Structures are given as C-alpha cells and as structure tokens.
Amino acid sequence: MAQSTFETNILTPLKNQQPYFEKIFIHTNKEIYSKTDVVWFKVYVATKTNMPALTTTLVYVDLFDSDGNLIETNNVLINKGVGIGQFFLSEDLLGKNVYLQAYTNYMKNFGEENVYHHRLDLLDNANRREGLSNTLYDIQFFPEGGNFLEGVENTMGIKALVDGEHTGFEGYVVNSKREKIVSFSEEHLGMAKCSFGYAEGEHYEAVVQISDTIIRKPLPKAKRTGFALSISNRTQDSVMIQLQTNENTIRSFEGNYSLLLYQKNQLIDYLSIDSIKSNKIEIIAEKKLFHNGVNSVTIFKGDTPVLGRKFFIERPDSPRSNIGLQPIKREQDSILYQLTTLDRVTKHPIRTNLSVSVLSVNDDYTYVNRASMVGAYLLLPYIRGHVDKPFYYFNESNKKRLEHLDLLLLTQGWVQHQQIIQELHPKVTNNFELGFHLKGKVGPIASDSLVLLSNKDEIIDKISLQGKKEFDFKKLLIYKGDSIKIAFLENGSEAIKPQTLVVDTITRISLPLRWDALRKPHVHALESKDFSDFFDELDNDNITRLDEVEVSTKQLSKRRLERKRLIKKYKPLVSNIGLYYNMDISDTYRSKNDNIFQFLNRDGVVLNTWNGEEWYLTAGSKEAQLVVDGKRAGSDDLRHLNLRMTDVENVFVTSVRGHRSYQVFTTDNYKKGIEELFQGHVVKKGYDKSIKYYTPLYEFNRQPLPIKEIDWKPKLVSGEKGRVTFKISNISLPNPMFLIRGFSLEGHIIEETISMD
C-alpha cells in the first residue's frame, strides 16, 4: 500500500479533484509584418482532449512590444471554441519583434505556463540589434530526474544560449584530476546530452566551447543516497521507467517512496516502493496507459517530491486527419478551392472549424512555421519557458523529431516542490466568464423592474431590483462602442427615466428613443441553465445584439475609416467638408449637459456682443464663423441658440487666413424637434469587434518582400461530407502556400501546410 502521507496529501486530492482544463492556440494570417500592417488572427480554445471548449466566451489577447510593454488588449468573443480579431500595428513600434499573449480568466488557475505566447517579426526592423551590447553566455546542466547520484550511470542534458538565442557548442566533462570523462556536442537547437558514471566522493567540471570562447562550469554535486531516474521511450508500444540506486541506499532503505504517473492534474497510475532487491528497478508501461502528449513521472518520499521527469507519448490511436486541397473552378478574378478533411484511419469525413492563410513565398526564401497548433495543445501547456520552433517536433518528415523532443523535455529540468504540488492540486479561484456584466446604481426607485435597451430601443435584458438601488445585468453579449440605455419599466410597457444613474463600465452619449418599440417589449435575459445553452442562444436570431459584429473597412487606420464615413455623411450639407478636421467631443461635455458655446470655449472661442444688438464669435483676435447643419449662424441665431452638447453629433473646424470656421452637426431628434428624455451610453467594457479582412496593397517598387499575403480565410466550417469551399483572388503571385489550421468535435488537430504550383 502507498504511504499514508502520500495517500492523504497527494493521491486522495488528485483522485477527487481533477478540474476542467483548457488550452489556446492563435492562428495568425502570417508571421512577418510591416509596421503599418494588420495582424489578423483566429483564436482556438480546446479542452484537454483537444475538442472545442464550450465553456469559455472570452479570451484576452494582448499585444506587447519587444520591451514587454503592453500595446493593446483585444477582448475576443469565443463561440463554440473559436473567435477572431485583429491588431493595427503602428510606425512607432520599436525592436524587431512583437508578441501575442492569450489566456482566459479560468486558465489563471493553472499557472503561467498555460498562457499562450507567440512571437511575430517586424520586417522593417529585421536587421536591428536588440538587447545588451555585451555578449551573455548561459550554459545550463540538467541531471535527468533532477539530481546526480553517486555510484551509478547518470544522464545529463546540456543547454547553451548566447544573448538568449540557442547556439552551437561542443565540450567535455573532466574529474578532479582533470581527466576527460565524456564528450558532448550540440544535437539540436542549442541542446545536447551525455551519460557518465558519477564516482563516490568525486566532483566534476564541464568545459564548453562556443566559437572561440571556452567556458568552465562545475557540475552539481551528486547525492550519496536516493535514486537516479531515466526514461526510455523508443519502442512503439511501451515506455520504460528506470530507477537506479547504490549500495548506500540499499543498506539504509526504509521504504516510504511512491511513484506517480500523471498529466497535469489528471491521475494515470501510481505504485509504492516498499523494498529494494537490486540497484536497478525497471517499470515497463504500455503507451496506451498514458494521455497523448506530455506526461509526467514523479518520485515521492512521503508527500515530498524528490525526482521527476516529463516525457512525450505519441499514441497511435489519437485522432489524426488527412487534408485534401484542390482548385475546382477558375474565374477571371478568383479561384474556387475545395478543402476536404477525412479521418486518417477510418477515411470518414470529419466536421471541422478551420482557418486558412494563403501566402506567396519568394524562391530564395525558406518559410518556417514558427507556431504549431499541435505543439500548443500537446506540448506547451505542460512545460515551462520558451520553445523555439515547436512545429519541428510534429512534422513527420523530420526523422529525429521525437528524439529531439525528448531532449527538449530532458532540458526542462527539475521544478520546485511547490510548483509540482500546484500542478497536481490547482486551486480554482478564477471562474469562467460568461459574457460581460453591467453594474451600477439608480435612484430613486420608480419601479422594481429595470431594463437594458439597445440603440434600436429593443429590450435586451430585464432584472428585478428587489427594492435595492444597485443593479447587475449579467451575461451580456456587448461590444466596446455599443450604445445602450437604462430605464425603469412600469406596467410592462411604460419607460421611466432614472433621475440619477451611475454605471461602472460605460460613458454617456445622446441617442433617440422610439416609444413605439416599448409598447410591445421584447424581454430576453441571457440566462442559461448551463454553458452550452448560452452558445445555442448566440446562434439564435431572436437574440438582440447591440451592434453589428463586423464592420467592413478597407483602411488601415480606424480613425481614417471613421473620418471617411463622416465626410461621406456630411458632404451633402457642406461640399468642402473634406477640408475640415473633426474635433474630439469629450464625454465630459455631454454628461454635464454643456452647450455648444461652452464646448467651443475650450478652443478659445468667445461669444461677444456689440451694445447688445450685434452678436458674433471671436477666436483670438479674429472673428470666427459657426455653421449648424449647413446653415451659417447669424447674429440673431447666435443670440437665441440653445444647443446642448447632448444634441450634437459632431463638430468640424478649419481655418482660412486665420479665421476659424466651425461646422456643427446635430442629432436626428434635434432636427425633428424631439426632446431627448433618456441619456444614452457607450459601452467601454465589452468584446472587441472583429473587422472584415482586406488584402494589403503592396508597394512593388519598394524592396522585394520575402512573403506576400494573398488571402486570409478565418471562418471555414466543413460540412457532413468534410468539405468546405472558398475563393481567393486570382492575382499573379508565384508559389501560393496554404497554411491550414483547425480542430474537430472529435479532437482532431488540423495542421497542414500545402504548396500549390
């Protein structure tokens, strides 16, 4: 039987508590960008079995610069495990890289290694050197299992970095007599390994040569008693776990050791070590016992971990797919492709959710997939630190990929006691986020029913205040920039304006209210019995969305897009509106109910009168002009104008020979003489809207780009026959390459790169 402290403190909690676990991958449209480019991306959230996660509705995607400064966060709506978004890069980015980081609130329960990271290169800064001017050498040694043991053969992993990048090296180990014991050299991406017998009472030193630099470092001192752990994972069907010990340990052995097999916080098996009959214990375990991906073995003495090792299992029965891609129709401006997904074993079609990036790669450029969806699901969540080129380890054309993957895990090293306990027994303190909350306070209470209205005056949600002034609208599908109103509802149809209203996540604007929409109210609260119901409702046409999910754009800048829209809107009133600049109307002016003259005063505009008969505006020492909805305001207009900022949509300004001219455009209600009874609000805390993709316009007279972007298809779903079709532009760019990523309801991980002639 297992030892009591191990069973009580380690095994029993592991059996009883195996929290839900989720993983993230981000597929970007490419991996090399210009500083004026757009990073388009699709987020995939999966369960531990690599199926779409139905519990998560929100993923935070952060964009960092090379100095670790947060540039922007995108709150991505996740529906049935997927969501899309974009980041607009800018000229002021420094360094040669930017970084994406993605996580859910629930993933915080499982430590930092569960956060997804992805590096993107900036082409404009590709030759720019980052970091310190002094060369930094980092040589690390990793005894297999966590420590050396005297009197037995020990295996050691070696890792070498120069200025944080992997490097080639060679070297050897010497004893205290300077005798060479064993040699080693880099095998893969700055990693190597070697084995040697560690003599009793001896100490050793490693001599490492990197280019013309020689570095000497002492190796960790060996333990006199205990075990040395090694893993042999080269047979097709089984894994051998070997424990070696020495005579000192056999003579003093008192039991109290246990061996635990697990993946993250999922128990696989365990056994106790009550006696030792030889200095070598071999345990043969069938691979089908383990989970697909990274697994762990840890040796405990009582309830204290003393040795450990991670190893990779590639189960032959794990879901695998075959991907087919072929052009089926050519038109003058486009090509129609058909993509087919089949199970590799059964040849049955599989339903998948996919994204495809289409690139053109120059003949003299070798494209390397830096990100790997298989790696993001089977490798990265289970180890610590950065993994260079994870795609390499899952490309079946690389003959030594599994050997090098084991070398990668060998150089992970031994983690601290508390980190192992936290991995086995995570404390779930962060919950799933189901939509957004909208909290606040109203008063005095005019009715027990409080409703949330869209900008179309449809009732989105209805709650009961139960005599309290505080309110909380829950599980809302709201986006940043959405327009909403809050009102009391009496007798099922009469809307009553709150006298005082404080909301924690929004800022006020002015919106019209159509009373006819309230006579037959549509009340729909996004409540659900379980998480899956919520996603069914997201696909239901009866759900009132606050605004469009997608906004079509062909411009890089959001401000330029908005300006273009406004110019188009107001040009019928002011033909030369394109010569004006739109002013930022602070929400403060609207919330205070200031008038137009108070607003213009911040720009130095003063309303003057001559003997109370002639009214005019000045800006500085010169006269200024005010035009409201295309009509110039004369003296009488200025005198009687009572225009509140709540009735103003936009203000534009220009200067002609030093004289300023202000164009003011009012709301529809103001034009119709309708007095606004309700204050509208703009949501600040919500999902970010995805923008419709557009292909960048390349400047072909500039230095040739190694990779050109042809198309990006983030919303592909194969049907019952495993097929999906999509069009790409029929442009004359050579060597089209299709990067296909996605997953299925059965746990297939889709990761294919297909080049077409």
QUIJOGI-V412507 format. One record per residue. N is the residue number from 1. RES is the residue in one small letter. PSI is psi in radians with two decimals (NA if undefined). OMEGA is omega as a letter, one per 30 degrees, with the letter a starting at -180 (* if undefined). Layout:
N;RES;PSI;OMEGA
N;RES;PSI;OMEGA
//
This chain:
1;m;2.63;l
2;a;2.73;a
3;q;2.62;a
4;s;-0.77;a
5;t;-0.63;l
6;f;-0.80;a
7;e;-0.72;a
8;t;-0.82;a
9;n;-0.37;a
10;i;-0.97;a
11;l;-0.87;a
12;t;-0.83;l
13;p;-0.59;a
14;l;-0.64;l
15;k;-0.70;a
16;n;-0.46;a
17;q;1.81;l
18;q;1.39;a
19;p;2.65;l
20;y;2.54;a
21;f;2.39;a
22;e;2.74;a
23;k;2.74;a
24;i;2.49;l
25;f;2.49;l
26;i;2.16;l
27;h;2.01;l
28;t;2.76;a
29;n;-0.39;l
30;k;-3.06;a
31;e;-0.04;l
32;i;2.20;a
33;y;2.67;l
34;s;2.77;a
35;k;-0.19;l
36;t;0.30;a
37;d;3.10;l
38;v;2.29;l
39;v;1.83;l
40;w;2.44;a
41;f;2.76;l
42;k;2.33;a
43;v;2.29;l
44;y;2.16;l
45;v;2.18;a
46;a;2.77;l
47;t;-3.12;l
48;k;-0.42;l
49;t;0.26;l
50;n;0.40;l
51;m;2.73;a
52;p;2.29;a
53;a;2.13;a
54;l;0.05;a
55;t;-0.34;a
56;t;2.34;l
57;t;-0.08;a
58;l;2.18;l
59;v;2.30;l
60;y;2.10;l
61;v;2.06;a
62;d;2.51;l
63;l;2.14;a
64;f;2.65;l
65;d;-3.13;a
66;s;-0.25;l
67;d;0.07;l
68;g;0.23;l
69;n;2.29;l
70;l;2.15;l
71;i;-0.81;a
72;e;2.64;l
73;t;2.33;l
74;n;2.09;l
75;n;1.85;a
76;v;2.22;l
77;l;2.20;l
78;i;2.13;l
79;n;2.03;a
80;k;0.71;l
81;g;-0.03;a
82;v;2.72;l
83;g;2.76;a
84;i;2.74;l
85;g;-2.98;a
86;q;2.71;l
87;f;2.39;l
88;f;2.02;l
89;l;2.91;a
90;s;2.83;a
91;e;-0.41;a
92;d;0.12;l
93;l;2.35;l
94;l;2.80;l
95;g;3.12;a
96;k;-0.03;a
97;n;2.74;l
98;v;2.84;a
99;y;2.46;l
100;l;2.47;l
101;q;2.34;a
102;a;2.46;l
103;y;2.82;l
104;t;2.87;l
105;n;-0.69;a
106;y;-0.56;a
107;m;-0.30;l
108;k;-0.36;a
109;n;-0.30;a
110;f;0.24;l
111;g;2.92;a
112;e;-0.47;a
113;e;-0.27;l
114;n;-0.16;l
115;v;2.35;a
116;y;2.36;l
117;h;2.55;a
118;h;2.28;a
119;r;2.42;l
120;l;2.46;a
121;d;2.52;l
122;l;2.04;a
123;l;-0.68;a
124;d;-0.40;a
125;n;0.37;a
126;a;-0.52;a
127;n;0.17;a
128;r;2.25;a
129;r;2.33;l
130;e;2.88;l
131;g;-2.88;a
132;l;2.69;l
133;s;-0.48;l
134;n;2.43;l
135;t;2.26;a
136;l;2.08;l
137;y;2.30;l
138;d;1.84;l
139;i;2.17;a
140;q;2.54;a
141;f;2.38;a
142;f;1.65;l
143;p;2.30;a
144;e;2.25;a
145;g;-0.40;l
146;g;-0.34;l
147;n;2.75;l
148;f;2.67;l
149;l;2.33;a
150;e;2.51;l
151;g;0.14;l
152;v;2.92;l
153;e;2.19;a
154;n;2.49;l
155;t;2.45;a
156;m;2.33;l
157;g;2.56;l
158;i;2.42;l
159;k;2.33;a
160;a;2.30;l
161;l;2.51;l
162;v;2.05;a
163;d;0.66;l
164;g;-0.04;a
165;e;2.53;l
166;h;2.68;a
167;t;2.75;l
168;g;2.65;a
169;f;2.92;l
170;e;2.85;a
171;g;-2.97;a
172;y;2.92;l
173;v;2.34;l
174;v;2.67;l
175;n;-2.97;a
176;s;-0.31;l
177;k;0.16;a
178;r;0.40;l
179;e;2.35;a
180;k;2.19;a
181;i;-0.82;a
182;v;2.58;l
183;s;2.81;l
184;f;2.83;l
185;s;2.77;a
186;e;2.33;l
187;e;-0.63;a
188;h;2.14;l
189;l;0.91;l
190;g;0.34;a
191;m;2.61;l
192;a;3.01;l
193;k;2.82;l
194;c;2.90;l
195;s;2.53;l
196;f;2.72;l
197;g;2.23;a
198;y;1.87;a
199;a;2.62;l
200;e;2.39;l
201;g;0.07;a
202;e;2.84;l
203;h;2.71;a
204;y;2.77;l
205;e;2.47;l
206;a;2.39;l
207;v;2.04;a
208;v;2.28;l
209;q;2.14;l
210;i;1.94;a
211;s;-2.09;a
212;d;0.28;a
213;t;2.30;l
214;i;2.25;a
215;i;2.29;l
216;r;2.28;l
217;k;2.34;l
218;p;2.51;l
219;l;2.71;l
220;p;2.54;l
221;k;2.47;a
222;a;2.72;l
223;k;2.62;a
224;r;-0.55;l
225;t;2.80;l
226;g;-2.56;a
227;f;2.71;l
228;a;2.33;a
229;l;2.39;l
230;s;2.67;a
231;i;2.31;l
232;s;2.06;a
233;n;0.68;a
234;r;-0.16;l
235;t;2.78;a
236;q;-0.58;a
237;d;-0.19;a
238;s;2.87;l
239;v;2.41;l
240;m;2.15;l
241;i;2.11;a
242;q;2.25;l
243;l;2.13;l
244;q;2.55;l
245;t;3.13;a
246;n;3.07;a
247;e;-0.61;l
248;n;-0.71;a
249;t;-0.73;a
250;i;-0.73;a
251;r;-0.61;a
252;s;0.12;a
253;f;2.28;l
254;e;0.26;a
255;g;-2.58;l
256;n;0.34;l
257;y;2.53;l
258;s;2.60;l
259;l;2.24;a
260;l;2.28;l
261;l;2.29;a
262;y;2.92;l
263;q;2.03;a
264;k;-1.97;l
265;n;0.41;l
266;q;2.04;a
267;l;2.34;l
268;i;-1.01;l
269;d;3.01;l
270;y;2.80;l
271;l;2.77;l
272;s;2.64;l
273;i;1.70;a
274;d;-0.35;a
275;s;2.78;l
276;i;2.10;a
277;k;-0.23;l
278;s;3.04;a
279;n;0.23;l
280;k;2.22;l
281;i;2.18;l
282;e;2.26;l
283;i;2.08;l
284;i;2.12;a
285;a;2.36;l
286;e;2.48;a
287;k;-0.48;l
288;k;-0.21;l
289;l;-0.48;a
290;f;2.91;l
291;h;2.68;l
292;n;2.29;a
293;g;-2.66;a
294;v;2.23;l
295;n;2.92;a
296;s;2.56;l
297;v;2.30;l
298;t;2.37;l
299;i;2.23;l
300;f;2.47;l
301;k;1.87;a
302;g;-2.18;l
303;d;0.34;l
304;t;2.12;l
305;p;2.34;a
306;v;-0.39;l
307;l;2.68;l
308;g;2.75;a
309;r;2.45;l
310;k;2.51;l
311;f;2.75;a
312;f;2.33;l
313;i;2.13;l
314;e;1.63;a
315;r;2.28;l
316;p;-0.33;a
317;d;0.13;l
318;s;2.60;a
319;p;2.24;l
320;r;2.71;a
321;s;2.74;l
322;n;2.32;a
323;i;2.27;l
324;g;2.46;a
325;l;2.24;l
326;q;2.53;l
327;p;2.36;a
328;i;-0.22;l
329;k;2.32;l
330;r;2.24;l
331;e;3.09;a
332;q;-0.67;a
333;d;0.07;a
334;s;2.88;l
335;i;2.29;l
336;l;2.16;l
337;y;2.62;l
338;q;2.23;l
339;l;2.27;a
340;t;2.35;l
341;t;2.16;a
342;l;2.61;l
343;d;2.33;a
344;r;-0.58;a
345;v;-0.94;a
346;t;-0.31;a
347;k;0.21;l
348;h;2.56;l
349;p;2.57;l
350;i;2.49;l
351;r;2.18;a
352;t;2.75;l
353;n;2.10;a
354;l;2.84;l
355;s;2.56;a
356;v;2.21;l
357;s;2.25;a
358;v;2.09;a
359;l;2.74;l
360;s;2.15;a
361;v;2.29;l
362;n;2.63;a
363;d;-0.59;a
364;d;0.18;a
365;y;2.29;l
366;t;1.99;a
367;y;2.26;l
368;v;2.16;l
369;n;1.96;l
370;r;-0.71;a
371;a;2.62;l
372;s;2.20;l
373;m;-0.71;l
374;v;-0.75;l
375;g;-0.67;a
376;a;-0.47;a
377;y;-0.60;a
378;l;-0.28;a
379;l;-1.05;a
380;l;-0.64;a
381;p;-0.17;a
382;y;0.01;a
383;i;2.97;a
384;r;2.62;l
385;g;3.08;a
386;h;2.46;l
387;v;2.08;a
388;d;2.25;l
389;k;1.02;l
390;p;-0.43;a
391;f;-0.53;a
392;y;-0.70;a
393;y;-0.17;a
394;f;0.17;l
395;n;1.92;a
396;e;-0.24;l
397;s;-0.26;l
398;n;1.84;a
399;k;-0.56;a
400;k;0.34;a
401;r;-0.73;a
402;l;-0.62;l
403;e;-0.75;l
404;h;-0.53;l
405;l;-0.69;l
406;d;-0.61;l
407;l;-0.70;l
408;l;-0.76;a
409;l;-0.57;l
410;l;-0.66;a
411;t;0.20;l
412;q;-0.58;l
413;g;3.14;a
414;w;2.32;l
415;v;2.89;a
416;q;2.75;a
417;h;-0.84;a
418;q;-0.58;l
419;q;-0.64;l
420;i;-0.77;l
421;i;-0.71;l
422;q;-0.64;l
423;e;-0.72;a
424;l;-0.67;a
425;h;1.20;l
426;p;2.46;l
427;k;2.00;a
428;v;1.69;l
429;t;-0.23;l
430;n;2.16;a
431;n;2.96;l
432;f;2.54;l
433;e;1.99;a
434;l;1.60;a
435;g;-2.92;a
436;f;2.68;l
437;h;2.65;l
438;l;1.86;a
439;k;2.72;l
440;g;-2.82;a
441;k;2.37;l
442;v;2.81;l
443;g;2.75;f
444;p;2.88;a
445;i;2.02;l
446;a;-0.35;l
447;s;2.73;l
448;d;-0.28;a
449;s;2.26;l
450;l;2.34;a
451;v;2.65;l
452;l;2.17;a
453;l;2.52;l
454;s;3.09;l
455;n;-0.19;l
456;k;0.19;l
457;d;0.51;l
458;e;2.48;l
459;i;2.07;a
460;i;-0.72;a
461;d;2.65;l
462;k;2.28;l
463;i;2.80;l
464;s;2.22;a
465;l;-0.41;a
466;q;0.74;l
467;g;0.01;a
468;k;2.64;l
469;k;-0.42;a
470;e;2.47;l
471;f;2.78;l
472;d;1.79;l
473;f;2.16;a
474;k;2.78;l
475;k;0.91;a
476;l;2.36;l
477;l;1.43;a
478;i;2.60;a
479;y;2.66;l
480;k;2.30;a
481;g;-0.14;l
482;d;2.64;a
483;s;2.31;a
484;i;2.86;l
485;k;2.73;l
486;i;2.33;a
487;a;2.69;l
488;f;2.59;l
489;l;2.12;a
490;e;2.43;l
491;n;0.45;l
492;g;-0.18;a
493;s;-0.38;a
494;e;2.10;l
495;a;2.34;a
496;i;2.25;a
497;k;2.24;l
498;p;2.39;l
499;q;-0.73;l
500;t;2.45;a
501;l;2.20;l
502;v;2.17;a
503;v;2.44;a
504;d;-0.34;a
505;t;0.18;a
506;i;2.90;l
507;t;2.64;a
508;r;2.54;l
509;i;-3.14;l
510;s;2.25;l
511;l;2.57;l
512;p;2.70;l
513;l;2.11;l
514;r;1.98;a
515;w;-0.47;a
516;d;-0.41;l
517;a;-0.34;a
518;l;-0.18;a
519;r;-0.57;l
520;k;1.34;a
521;p;2.47;l
522;h;1.84;a
523;v;2.12;a
524;h;1.84;l
525;a;2.42;a
526;l;0.92;l
527;e;2.61;l
528;s;2.63;l
529;k;-0.57;l
530;d;3.05;a
531;f;-0.65;a
532;s;-0.57;l
533;d;-0.63;a
534;f;-0.74;a
535;f;-0.58;l
536;d;-0.67;l
537;e;-0.57;l
538;l;-0.57;a
539;d;0.03;a
540;n;2.29;a
541;d;-0.28;a
542;n;-0.23;l
543;i;2.32;l
544;t;1.91;l
545;r;2.48;a
546;l;-0.45;a
547;d;3.02;l
548;e;2.50;l
549;v;-0.63;a
550;e;2.54;l
551;v;2.18;a
552;s;2.38;l
553;t;2.59;l
554;k;0.37;a
555;q;2.65;l
556;l;-0.63;a
557;s;2.32;l
558;k;-0.66;a
559;r;-0.71;l
560;r;-0.64;l
561;l;-0.81;a
562;e;-0.70;l
563;r;-0.72;l
564;k;-0.70;l
565;r;-0.75;a
566;l;-0.72;l
567;i;-0.74;l
568;k;-0.65;a
569;k;-0.72;a
570;y;-0.09;a
571;k;-0.61;l
572;p;-0.46;l
573;l;-0.69;a
574;v;1.83;a
575;s;-0.56;a
576;n;0.53;a
577;i;-0.39;l
578;g;-0.30;l
579;l;-0.13;a
580;y;2.81;l
581;y;2.28;a
582;n;2.35;a
583;m;2.59;l
584;d;2.04;l
585;i;1.82;a
586;s;2.46;l
587;d;-0.37;l
588;t;-0.70;a
589;y;-0.64;l
590;r;-0.75;a
591;s;-0.50;l
592;k;-0.09;a
593;n;0.64;l
594;d;2.79;l
595;n;3.07;a
596;i;-0.56;a
597;f;-0.60;l
598;q;-0.64;l
599;f;-0.82;a
600;l;-0.40;a
601;n;-0.48;l
602;r;-0.34;l
603;d;0.24;l
604;g;0.26;a
605;v;2.35;a
606;v;2.37;l
607;l;2.10;a
608;n;2.81;l
609;t;2.56;l
610;w;1.88;a
611;n;0.46;l
612;g;0.18;a
613;e;-0.67;a
614;e;2.17;a
615;w;2.41;a
616;y;2.87;l
617;l;2.54;l
618;t;2.58;l
619;a;1.86;a
620;g;-2.25;a
621;s;0.06;a
622;k;2.70;a
623;e;2.52;l
624;a;2.80;a
625;q;2.44;l
626;l;2.22;l
627;v;2.17;a
628;v;2.06;l
629;d;0.74;l
630;g;-0.04;a
631;k;2.21;a
632;r;2.35;a
633;a;2.01;l
634;g;-2.94;a
635;s;-0.86;a
636;d;-0.64;l
637;d;-0.77;l
638;l;-0.64;a
639;r;-0.69;a
640;h;0.04;a
641;l;2.09;l
642;n;1.28;a
643;l;1.95;l
644;r;2.65;l
645;m;-0.36;l
646;t;-0.31;l
647;d;0.12;a
648;v;2.24;l
649;e;-0.86;a
650;n;2.70;l
651;v;2.27;l
652;f;2.70;a
653;v;2.57;l
654;t;2.96;a
655;s;2.26;l
656;v;1.96;a
657;r;0.69;l
658;g;-0.17;l
659;h;2.17;a
660;r;2.51;l
661;s;2.22;a
662;y;2.20;l
663;q;2.09;a
664;v;2.30;l
665;f;2.23;a
666;t;2.97;a
667;t;2.86;l
668;d;-0.69;a
669;n;-0.68;l
670;y;-0.75;l
671;k;-0.62;a
672;k;-0.06;a
673;g;0.34;l
674;i;2.20;l
675;e;2.25;a
676;e;2.09;a
677;l;-0.46;a
678;f;2.45;l
679;q;2.22;l
680;g;2.97;a
681;h;2.68;l
682;v;2.24;a
683;v;2.25;l
684;k;-0.53;a
685;k;1.80;a
686;g;-2.98;l
687;y;2.64;l
688;d;2.42;a
689;k;2.42;l
690;s;2.57;a
691;i;2.46;a
692;k;2.33;a
693;y;2.53;l
694;y;2.55;a
695;t;2.30;a
696;p;2.63;l
697;l;1.96;a
698;y;2.51;l
699;e;1.72;a
700;f;-0.19;l
701;n;-0.08;l
702;r;3.13;l
703;q;2.30;a
704;p;2.39;l
705;l;2.41;l
706;p;-0.50;a
707;i;2.28;l
708;k;2.54;a
709;e;2.14;l
710;i;-0.82;a
711;d;2.88;l
712;w;2.07;a
713;k;1.65;a
714;p;-0.11;a
715;k;1.11;l
716;l;2.24;l
717;v;2.09;l
718;s;2.54;a
719;g;-2.83;a
720;e;-0.48;l
721;k;0.13;l
722;g;0.38;a
723;r;2.58;l
724;v;2.47;l
725;t;2.65;l
726;f;2.70;l
727;k;2.54;l
728;i;2.78;a
729;s;2.42;l
730;n;1.12;l
731;i;2.70;a
732;s;1.14;l
733;l;2.33;a
734;p;2.87;l
735;n;1.01;l
736;p;2.38;a
737;m;2.29;a
738;f;2.03;l
739;l;1.91;a
740;i;2.19;l
741;r;2.66;l
742;g;-3.06;l
743;f;2.97;a
744;s;2.96;l
745;l;-0.31;a
746;e;0.02;l
747;g;0.22;l
748;h;2.36;l
749;i;2.02;a
750;i;2.07;l
751;e;1.68;a
752;e;2.51;l
753;t;2.04;a
754;i;2.20;l
755;s;2.43;a
756;m;2.58;l
757;d;NA;*
//
